[in-house]
């Protein structure tokens, strides 16, 4: 059976399991953990609402949850569907059914035929591999997603992010000249700035 649990530091609430995906041999998001950031002041960005169904071969995934503004992370065992879920939210894959919203913006709605392209979703995504552009400097990689932002907020947080991730001294270097940890920090910075 598929269970999603939204957790906070103080309390737990459970999402009802889906009857459609019960049965032998069906894999799902067992013990998916979704941090609830309602009580924090991490961000003023709109909340994320997901209610989707997706199938790839024999793998069936159903997820239904809301995540308050702030950082959202998914935890679970290997093969449970974490990467698939993030790909669906980011628009790198298309759910078979359902709806994905950020605040009042509908990113995907199967019934209404809405499927916003990945670059228009403004979802920061750090891949398991860094996926930096080798021909660009660190600065170019960090600011790549900025062209999709509102002009008033472009580059606004570049100094904050470079300070936070300690990559300011690397801004003029290319990925080939970075260590693995430096490349990963640049990838995280690009996601934060997108």
PLY file of the C-alpha trace (Angstrom):
ply
format ascii 1.0
element vertex 194
property float x
property float y
property float z
element edge 193
property int vertex1
property int vertex2
end_header
0.00 0.00 0.00
1.09 3.55 -0.62
1.33 5.88 2.35
2.53 9.47 2.42
3.27 11.12 5.74
3.66 14.83 6.22
5.82 15.43 9.27
6.84 18.37 11.37
9.05 18.56 14.42
6.00 18.51 16.73
3.18 16.58 15.11
2.26 14.07 12.42
-0.68 13.76 10.09
-1.27 10.97 7.61
-2.50 11.02 4.04
-5.08 8.33 3.29
-3.65 5.35 1.39
-4.87 4.84 -2.15
-7.04 1.75 -2.74
-6.17 1.77 -6.47
-2.55 0.90 -5.77
-2.96 -1.85 -3.17
-1.87 -5.30 -4.16
1.07 -7.59 -4.49
4.06 -6.58 -6.57
3.09 -2.90 -6.66
5.78 -0.47 -5.56
4.98 2.98 -4.29
6.17 5.79 -2.09
6.42 3.73 1.10
7.01 5.98 4.07
7.43 9.11 1.94
8.32 11.93 4.31
7.40 15.48 3.43
8.56 18.25 5.79
5.84 20.69 6.78
7.29 24.19 7.05
4.11 26.03 8.07
5.56 27.13 11.37
8.80 28.50 9.95
9.66 31.77 8.24
11.80 30.13 5.53
10.05 31.60 2.50
7.13 33.64 1.29
6.72 31.55 -1.87
3.34 29.95 -2.60
2.44 26.50 -1.30
2.81 23.38 -3.46
-0.24 21.14 -3.97
0.15 17.78 -5.71
-2.50 15.16 -6.50
-1.20 12.87 -9.27
-1.17 9.32 -10.59
1.60 8.02 -12.81
2.63 4.65 -14.17
5.84 3.51 -15.88
5.72 -0.19 -16.73
4.68 -2.02 -13.57
5.66 0.89 -11.31
2.58 2.78 -10.13
2.81 6.00 -8.19
0.09 8.07 -6.58
0.93 11.10 -4.50
-1.38 13.60 -2.87
-0.01 16.24 -0.51
0.41 19.94 0.16
3.74 21.42 1.19
3.83 24.80 2.89
6.18 27.49 1.56
9.86 26.81 2.10
12.16 23.92 1.42
10.55 20.57 0.62
12.55 17.34 0.64
11.51 13.75 -0.03
13.01 10.80 1.84
12.44 7.12 1.19
14.14 3.91 0.28
15.70 3.28 -3.12
13.14 2.66 -5.85
10.24 4.21 -3.93
9.55 6.93 -6.53
11.26 10.04 -5.11
13.04 11.00 -8.33
9.95 10.18 -10.40
7.85 12.46 -8.18
10.33 15.34 -8.45
10.53 14.88 -12.24
6.72 15.07 -12.44
6.61 18.26 -10.33
9.44 19.85 -12.33
7.75 18.97 -15.65
10.50 16.60 -16.85
7.87 13.84 -17.02
4.09 14.04 -17.41
1.69 12.41 -14.94
-1.02 10.13 -16.29
-3.68 11.96 -14.26
-4.08 14.65 -11.65
-3.09 18.21 -10.87
-0.02 20.14 -9.68
-0.30 23.71 -8.36
2.02 26.29 -6.85
-0.12 28.88 -5.11
-2.74 29.99 -7.65
-0.67 28.80 -10.63
-1.70 25.48 -12.17
1.38 23.73 -13.56
-0.39 20.55 -14.63
-4.05 19.56 -14.93
-4.82 16.42 -16.93
-8.57 17.18 -17.12
-8.05 20.70 -18.50
-5.08 19.85 -20.75
-2.69 22.18 -18.87
1.00 21.22 -18.85
3.36 24.17 -18.25
6.83 23.61 -19.73
9.68 22.88 -17.27
11.48 26.19 -17.81
8.28 28.13 -16.97
7.62 26.24 -13.69
10.43 27.91 -11.72
11.19 24.72 -9.84
14.70 24.55 -8.39
16.04 21.02 -8.89
19.41 19.62 -7.85
20.07 16.45 -9.83
22.00 13.56 -8.32
24.84 14.49 -10.67
25.76 18.18 -10.82
24.86 18.74 -14.54
26.71 22.02 -14.80
27.27 23.58 -18.22
30.97 22.88 -18.94
31.36 25.86 -21.31
30.10 28.36 -18.70
31.84 29.80 -15.68
30.47 29.25 -12.18
28.82 32.69 -12.43
27.18 31.70 -15.73
25.94 28.43 -14.26
24.56 30.17 -11.16
22.72 32.84 -13.12
21.50 30.60 -15.97
17.93 30.34 -14.63
17.72 34.05 -13.86
16.55 34.92 -17.36
13.19 33.32 -16.50
12.76 35.46 -13.36
11.07 38.80 -13.00
13.57 41.49 -14.05
13.19 43.27 -10.70
14.43 40.20 -8.79
17.10 39.02 -11.22
20.54 38.65 -9.62
19.07 40.02 -6.39
20.23 37.05 -4.30
23.46 36.14 -6.12
25.72 37.57 -3.39
23.67 35.92 -0.63
23.81 32.51 -2.31
27.52 32.72 -3.15
28.24 33.66 0.49
25.99 30.91 1.86
27.61 28.22 -0.30
31.15 29.67 -0.13
31.58 29.79 -3.92
32.39 33.49 -4.35
36.06 32.78 -5.08
35.04 30.31 -7.81
32.85 32.62 -9.92
35.31 32.91 -12.84
36.25 29.22 -12.95
34.76 26.53 -15.19
33.30 23.26 -13.84
36.27 21.20 -15.04
38.47 23.07 -12.55
36.20 22.40 -9.55
36.19 19.59 -7.02
33.13 17.34 -6.74
31.93 19.20 -3.63
32.39 22.58 -5.30
30.40 21.41 -8.35
27.60 20.18 -6.09
27.48 23.51 -4.22
27.28 25.38 -7.54
24.42 23.10 -8.63
22.58 23.83 -5.35
23.18 27.56 -5.87
21.75 27.41 -9.40
18.62 25.69 -8.06
18.22 28.31 -5.32
18.59 31.17 -7.80
16.22 29.73 -10.49
0 1
1 2
2 3
3 4
4 5
5 6
6 7
7 8
8 9
9 10
10 11
11 12
12 13
13 14
14 15
15 16
16 17
17 18
18 19
19 20
20 21
21 22
22 23
23 24
24 25
25 26
26 27
27 28
28 29
29 30
30 31
31 32
32 33
33 34
34 35
35 36
36 37
37 38
38 39
39 40
40 41
41 42
42 43
43 44
44 45
45 46
46 47
47 48
48 49
49 50
50 51
51 52
52 53
53 54
54 55
55 56
56 57
57 58
58 59
59 60
60 61
61 62
62 63
63 64
64 65
65 66
66 67
67 68
68 69
69 70
70 71
71 72
72 73
73 74
74 75
75 76
76 77
77 78
78 79
79 80
80 81
81 82
82 83
83 84
84 85
85 86
86 87
87 88
88 89
89 90
90 91
91 92
92 93
93 94
94 95
95 96
96 97
97 98
98 99
99 100
100 101
101 102
102 103
103 104
104 105
105 106
106 107
107 108
108 109
109 110
110 111
111 112
112 113
113 114
114 115
115 116
116 117
117 118
118 119
119 120
120 121
121 122
122 123
123 124
124 125
125 126
126 127
127 128
128 129
129 130
130 131
131 132
132 133
133 134
134 135
135 136
136 137
137 138
138 139
139 140
140 141
141 142
142 143
143 144
144 145
145 146
146 147
147 148
148 149
149 150
150 151
151 152
152 153
153 154
154 155
155 156
156 157
157 158
158 159
159 160
160 161
161 162
162 163
163 164
164 165
165 166
166 167
167 168
168 169
169 170
170 171
171 172
172 173
173 174
174 175
175 176
176 177
177 178
178 179
179 180
180 181
181 182
182 183
183 184
184 185
185 186
186 187
187 188
188 189
189 190
190 191
191 192
192 193
